[in-house]
Amino acid sequence: MEYLTFKNYYPMIDYSMSGEAFRDLCAAHGIGVTHQRQVIWETLRTLDGHPNPEEVYDHVRKLIPSISLATIYKNVRTFIEHGLISEVSLHHGSARLETNMDPHHHMVCTVCRAIVDLDETELEPIRLKKGAPEGFRIHRYSVEVHGLCSKCAR
């Protein structure tokens, strides 16, 4: 990604590279386009794994020094509410963010809390034997496989 740097030292994303696609994405999801949102979005897309908002903040702050952690949380919440990203289970500590919106599950290291995507085709189809309780509508199934990652298993 190329950046244009202006006198105020705030890097601006070159809109000829990805700005149009980002504007289209925002329009399709009913979200206003801002420079901060675009930098947060691009950061989320380039970070490996399932970053937490603090990790996103650390990266975005290098590009927009005046940005606050509250702004990161607010925009992350907006992305979640509009279906651009999702949250991985909260019981692993702080919120972990998910940019892979394809159906999948997770493998979680019980020591370092690393989260690795597991394609849904790697598991047998999942269903409830007796169905959902009355009035409960299932949106999706989510499986977590707990164990040790390769680093922690050594």
Residue pairs with C-beta under 8 A, 6 or more apart in sequence:
1 13
1 14
1 17
1 18
1 42
1 46
2 14
2 17
3 11
3 12
3 13
3 14
3 63
4 11
4 12
4 13
4 14
5 11
5 12
6 12
9 65
10 35
10 63
10 64
10 65
10 66
11 39
11 63
11 64
12 35
13 19
13 35
13 38
13 39
13 42
18 38
18 42
19 38
22 33
22 38
22 41
22 42
23 33
25 41
25 84
26 32
26 33
26 37
27 33
29 82
29 83
29 84
30 82
31 37
31 78
31 79
31 82
31 84
35 64
36 60
36 64
36 67
36 71
36 75
37 75
37 78
39 60
39 63
39 64
40 56
40 60
40 72
40 75
40 76
40 79
41 79
41 84
43 56
43 59
43 60
43 63
44 51
44 56
44 76
44 79
44 85
44 97
44 99
45 99
47 55
47 56
47 59
49 114
49 115
49 116
50 88
50 96
50 97
50 98
50 115
51 96
51 97
52 93
52 94
52 95
52 96
52 97
53 69
53 72
53 73
53 76
53 94
53 95
53 97
54 69
54 94
56 72
56 76
56 97
57 67
57 69
57 72
60 67
60 72
61 67
76 85
76 95
76 97
79 85
80 86
80 87
83 101
84 101
85 97
85 98
85 99
85 101
86 97
86 98
86 101
87 95
87 96
87 97
87 98
88 95
88 96
88 97
88 98
88 106
88 115
89 96
89 106
89 142
89 144
92 108
92 113
92 115
93 113
96 115
100 117
103 120
103 140
104 117
104 118
104 119
104 120
105 117
105 118
105 119
105 120
105 122
105 123
105 142
105 143
105 144
105 145
106 115
106 116
106 117
106 118
106 142
106 143
106 144
106 145
107 115
107 116
107 117
107 118
107 144
107 145
107 146
107 147
107 149
108 114
108 115
108 116
108 144
108 145
108 146
108 147
109 115
109 147
109 148
109 149
109 152
110 146
110 147
110 148
111 148
111 149
111 152
112 149
112 151
112 152
114 149
114 151
114 152
116 149
118 143
118 145
123 143
126 141
126 143
127 141
128 138
132 138
